[in-house]
Each structure stands twice: as C-alpha cells, then as structure tokens.
Amino acid sequence: MQDGQVKEERLYGLDWLRIAAFGLLILYHIGMVFVPWNYHVKTAHPQEWLELPMLALNPWRLLLLFVISGFASRILLARTRAAGHFASMRSRRLLLPLLAGMALIVAPQPWAELRETAGYPHTFWHFWTRDYFEFGDSTGLILPTWNHLWFVAYLWLYTMVLAALARLPEPARARLQGGFDRTFAGLRLVLLPILFLWLARIILFPAFGETHALFDDPYAHAIYGAGFFFGVGLAGSAGMRSLVASAWKPALLLGLAGYVVIVALDLTIAGESGPLELLVARLARSVQAWGIIVGLLGFAILHLHRDGPARRYMTEAIFPWYIVHQTIIVLVGHGLRPLGLGAAAEFAIILAATLAGCAATYEIARRISWLRPWFGLRPVDRSEAARGQASTAGAPAPN
C-alpha cells in the first residue's frame, strides 16, 4: 500500500464500468421478479428461460462492484492523505444513506413481501409504525432490514479496514503493495483468484451460505473483502493495471467458457447434482466470475478512458439510483400482480417506472442541500456554487 504509487489521474474507464455494473444490477433485480427464484415479490408469469441470462450475470455482478469500490477508495485515500479524515468522510457518505435507507426507503419492501407471501392485512403506515421497528422476527422476516443496502454496510466495513491499514508506517505499506504485485504477477493474476473463489465456494458456501447479515457471513466476506482489497492493490500498481489491460481478451474468453459450462450443466443435469457435478459447476462459476471481471476491467482501462457530461452526471447519480431502485421494483411489481397483465407488459412497466423513479429521486435529492448526504451525495461546495451563480449572472467568477 505505497500511496506514492497511486496515480492522481482519474481512470474514467472504471467510472463507466461502475455505472454499467450498477445498471446491470438494476436490470438483474427487475429480472428477479420474473425468474423462478426466490425474491421479495414475484410475477404470476414466471419465465424459466430467464435463468440463462441471469446466470450470465450472477457470479460476477457484485464482486466486480467491490473490486471497483476498492480501487476508488484507494484513490480517494491517496487524495485525502489523512486516514482519520478519510474514515470520517467515508462514514458520512455511506452510513447516512444506510440509516435513511433502512428507516424509510427499504421499509416498503418487506411490507409488500409479507402481503404477498404471508397475507399481511394491514396498510404500509400500520406496518411502518407498528411492526417494522420491532427488532425481531414475529412477522417471519427479521425487521428492520437493509435488504439490498447490505452492499453499503459491507463497503463501509472494508473501507474502515483500509483506513486502519493506512495508519501503518510507510515501509509496511510498501511491503504490502510489493507483496500484492508479486502475488498476482503473470498468469497468477487469473489463476490464483479463480482457485480462491473455487475453494471458498467448496468450503465456506456449503457451511455458511451467503446471509448478508454482516456478522455471520464468512463466505461473503471472504470473496467480497478479497475483491475490495484486490481493487485497493490494483489502484497502487501501474504495472498490475498494465497486466490487466493486456490480459483482457483471453480473460474474457475464459470467463465466457466458464459460462458455457454452467449453461451446459444447467441444461443437461436434471434434479440433484452429484458431488462431481457440483465441483465442476463451482469451478466453472469461479472461472466465469474472475475471467469476466479481469476482461471488463482491462477493456475499461484500454477503451473507455474518456470524459464527458454523461459520465460526470451518472457518476454522481448512480448511487442514489442504487439506493431507491429495488423499492421501486418491489412496489410496482406488487401493484401490478392483481391486474392480470402479461409478463412482457409487466416488465416494460417496471423498467419504465424504475428508470423514471430513480431519475426523479436523484434530481430532487441533488437540488436540496440537506437531503444530499442522506442519498450519498457530497455536500454542496459553497465556493463552487458561488462561482456558478456569479457566472450565470454575467459577473466574473471569484478565484
């Protein structure tokens, strides 16, 4: 963790990749309404064919976000210089939206879920004022909950670990960075993470599952924590970034080959899989996940390094979009179920409502200064605002 090696130049390609990854996550959660897997609300018209495109995203969609988050956190840390200030700043940007999300934004999700799965008879207001803050599970769900915002809680935890590591003496941080560079040099960039993900899937996942409950989730912490700190190390090594960029094509092909194996197993194995099939499936999942992640990282570094108004707008907007998107999906999906529409019409309505609701939320939040921190937005820079007002009025902007 030698901060002197961290480039101040922003890698715009990773901004675009982060935007795209969150966008795919939103589509994935819409797909969860229609695919025959468990979710908070379900359509009356499940679509089995959707399993295959969902399996194309499932193994890597979240791990990629943690890798990018680790990279971005290291860049922010290098710019901040003081570890304590970094920890305080990131806590405000992550914990305030998490608290607001749990108290208000996420609350309609378990209400809709209970109405569909348990016949909960009461209004949302009754649920929110009487049942949601019980800090128990008498309804069948643990309440209150953070549902999809578990990502924010885990990101905050890993960020605090990074802030603690930043307090180490410079020689110790340099040794950590050097160890990262040596560990993942050459083919080990691809092979070691695949082996790690495979072993975690074989050993930890059967024993613990993936709970998203923070304190009893060793499998998730193993893979997502490792992904975050891989991103941290990558941000500190120009050589490793060059290696990722040079490896993107073969890595992506390898990841696609892993997906082909998963599809073949899904189409040919009926019923319960045997031990050998499970080993192969878990290996294929690991190959797919890491191959696609390295491929997308390298492609973004090489081919997406461009700035523009769309990047600047969506780089800020995408986090508020993430905060509210699942509640919109769940509420709209719940409201559509009694109408008897077809799956295609339901999908189009949920997609349009989600995009419109996310965009409206961001446009409102960014314009109200006291609301901005609760949606993960930076406080308004008064000096920048003053310069903008002066420029708009035709007066020279102050320096």
N, C-alpha and C positions, 0 to 999 in steps of 0.2 A: 504493500500500500504506500508506494512512494509518490506523494502527491505532486512532486515536481514534474513527474512524467505525464500528468493529466493535461490534455490539451484544453485550452480555453475556448478554441473554436468549436462551435456547436455542430454536431453531426445531424443535419436536417433530415437525412435519410431515416434515422431512428425515430425522429418525430413523426414522420409519415407512417413508419411501421407501427408505432404505438397507436396512432389514430386508426389505422386499418385493423389492428388487433382488437381494439375496443369495439369497432364497428362490427367485426365478425362475431364478437361476444354477444352483442345485442341481437344479431340475426340468430345466433345459436339459441339464445333464450326464447326467442319467438318460436323457433323450431321445437323447443321442448314442450310447447303447448300441443303440438301435433304428433310428435314421435311417440311410440308406445312405451315410454319410460316414465318413471315417477316424476311428478312436478307439482307445483302448488295448485294449478288449475289445468284441466285437460279439455280438449275439444271432444265433441261427441263423434268425431270422424277421424280417428287415429290413422296415420299414414305409415304403414310399415316400410315403404320404400325410402322414407326419410332417414332410416337408420344408417344407410351407407354414407350419404353426405355428412351426417352428424359425426360418424366415426372418422371422417376425414379431418375434423377439427378437434375432436375430443382429447386426444393425447397431448396436444401441444399448446392449445389456446391460452391457458392460464400460465403455464411455465414460461412461455415467451414474454408475457407481461411482466413477470417477476424479473426476468433477465434484463429487460429494457429498464425497469424501475431501478434495479441495482446500478446500471450504467448511469442513468440520470442522477441518482443520488450521489454517486461518486463525483460527478461534475459539479453538482451543487455544493458538495462539501469542499471541493478544491477552491471554489469561488468564495465560500463563506470564511474559510481559514480557521475560525474558532469553532471547535467541536461543540462546546456548550450552546453557542448561538445557533448552530446548525440543528442540534437536537430540539431546542425550543421552537425554532421556526417550523421544522417539520411536524412537531407535535401539534402546533396550532393548525397547520394545513391539513392534517389527517384526522386528528381526534375530534375537532369541532364538527366536521361533516359526519363522522361516525356517530357521535352523540345525537346530532339532529336527525340523522337518518334512522337510528334505532327508535327515537322517541316519536317521530312523526311520519317520515317518508315510508319506512318499511312496514309500519303497523297495518296498513290495509291488506298486505299480502297474507298474513295468517288469518285475518278475518275472512277473506274470500276463500282461502283453502278450507277453513273449518265449515263454511257454509256449503261447500261442495262435497266434502268428504265426511263430515260428521253431522250435517243437518243443523248447524248452529242457527238459532232462530232470530237472533237479535240484530239490531242495526249496528253500523260501524261505531256510531257515537257511544252506544251502550258497551260495545266491546272495548273501545279505547279507554273509557272512563272506569269500567268495572273489572275487566278481565285481563287486558293487555299487560298491565304492570303488576301482575300477581307474583312475579319471580318464582314461578313454579310451572307445573305441567298438568294441572287438573283438566284442562281442555283437550289434552292429548298432544299438545305442542308445548315446547319449552318457551315461555314468554317472560319478558320481552325478548326479541331476537334481532340479529343483524342480517340474517339471510344472505343475500349476495354481497353485502358490505363486509363479510368476513375478510375479503381481499384487503380492505383498508386496514383492518386490525392487524393482520399478519405483516403487511407492509410497514406499519408503524413499528412493530416489534423488531423486524430486521434492520430498520433504519436506526433504532436506538442501539442495537449491537454495533452497527457501523460507526456511530458516533463514539461509542466506547473504545473501539479499536483505533479511532483517530487520535486518541489520547496517548497511545503508545509512543515511545521515543522513535525518532526518525529512522535509526538503524533497524529497529524491529519491524517497522512498516515496510522498509525497503526489502527486508528478508522475506516478508510475506508476499510482496509483489514478485520478487525473484522466484520464489517457490511456485507461484501461480504460473509464471511464464515457462518454467522448466517442466512443470507437471503436464501442461497441455500443449507442449511443443509437438509439431509434426502430426502424425496420424492420431496421436493421443487426444488431440482436440475433439475428435469424433468418437474414438473407441472408448475412452475412459468414461465419459458421461453416459454413453449407451450402457456400458457394464454396470455403472452405478444405478441408473434408473431401473435396469432389469433386476438387480439384486434387491432394490427397495420394493419392487413390485412382487417379488417372490417371497421375501422375508417379512417385510413390515405390513404390506397391504392386507394379506390374509389375516394377520393377527389384530390389526387395529382399524382397518378401513380408512376412510377419509371423513372426519367428522366436522371440520371447520369450527370446532369449539375451542380452539386456541390451546387449552391446557392438556387435552388428551388426544393429540393429533400428530403422533411421531412420524407417520408416513408423509403427511402433507408438509410438515416442517423439514423433513429430510430433502424432499425434492424441490420445494419452492424456496426454502432457505438456501439450498445449494445453487439454484438458479439465480437468485438475487445476488449472491456473492460471486458467482461467475461473472455477472454483469459488472460488479464492482471492479473485479480484476481486469476485465476487458477494457474498461474505461481508462485504466492506468497503464496500458501497454499498447503502443503504436504497432509493435511487432505482431502482437496477437490479433489486432484488428486487420492487419495486412494478411495474416494467415487465414482468418475467417473470410475475407474478401476473395482470396484466391481459391478457397475450397467450396464456394457456394454452389457451383453446378454439380459436382459429384455428391456433395452432401444432400442437396435437394433430391437428386435421383435416388439416393439411398433411402431417404425418407419416403419417397413415393413407392419404392419397392416394398418397404415395410407396410405401407397402407394396402398394397395389392395382396400381401399375405394375409392381412387382417380380413379383407373382404372375402378372400378365398375360403378362409376358415369359417367365416360367418355364413357363407352360402352352402358349405358342404357338411358342416357338423350339425347334426340335429340333437337336441336335448343337451344333457350334461356333457361337458368336455372332460376327457381323461387327463391324467397328470402330464402326459407328453404334450397334448394339445394346448394345455394351459401354459406350459413352459414356452412353447413356440409362440403362442399368442402374446404373452407378456414380453418376449424378446422382440417380436415384430412391433409391438406398441412402442417400445423404447427406441428402436431404430427409427420408426416413423417420427416420433416426437423430436429427437435430437437432430436427425437429419434435416427435417424441415426447418427447425429453429436456426441451425447454422446456415442453411441455404437462404432463408429470408433475411437474416442479419447481414450476410455477405452481399446479397442483392441490394439491400437498402443502402449499405455503405457505398457501394460502387455506383449505383444507378439512380438513387433518389435524393442525392445531395443537392437540393435546390430549395430556395426560399420563395415566399410569395404570400399574398394576403390570405389565401385559403389555408396555408399551413399555420400562419400566425393565429388566425381565427380559431381553427379547430384544435390547435394545441392547447388553448385555454378552455375551449368549450367542451372537450371530450370528457373531462372528469365530472362536471355537473350532469352531462348526459348519462354517464355510467351510474351516478347516484340515483337518478329517478327512473331509469328505463324499465327496470323489472317491475316496479309498482304499476307503471302504465300498462305493461303487457298483461300482468295478472288481473288488474281491474277490468280492462277491456275484454280479455278472454272470458272472464267470469260473466260480464254483462252480455256477451254475445251468445253464450251457450243456450239460453231459453229461446232464442229467435229462430232456431232451426235452419240457419244458413249452411251452405256447403263449406268445405274446408278451404277452397280457393278464395271465396269471399271473406271468410273469417281471417285468413292470412293477410289479405290485402288491407282490410280494415285495421287489424292490429299493427301492421307495419306502418301504415299512414299515421295512425294515432300516436304511435311511439315516436316517430320522427318529429311530428308536429309538437308533441308534448315536451320532448327533450329540448327542441329548439326554443320553444316558448319559455321553458324554465331557465335556460341559460340567458336569454335576452332580458328576462326580468331580473335575475339574480345579479347580473353584471352591472346593472344600472342603479342598484340600491346598495349604497356603501356598507350599511350594517348587515346586509344579507350576504354579501360576498364571502366572508370567511366560513359561513355555515354550508356553503357549497364548494369549499376547497379553492376559492379564488383569492388571489393576493389582494390585500387592501389597496385602495386607490392611492397611487402616488400623487400627492397633492402638488408637487412641483411640476410633474408631467401634466396634470390636469390644468394647472395654471398656464403652462406653456400652450396647451391646446386651446384654451379659451382666448388667450391673447392672439394667437394666430387666426382663430376664427373671426375675431373682432377686427382683424386687419392691423393690429398693433404688432410691433416686433416682440417675439417671444423672449422672455428673460433667459439669460445664460445660467 
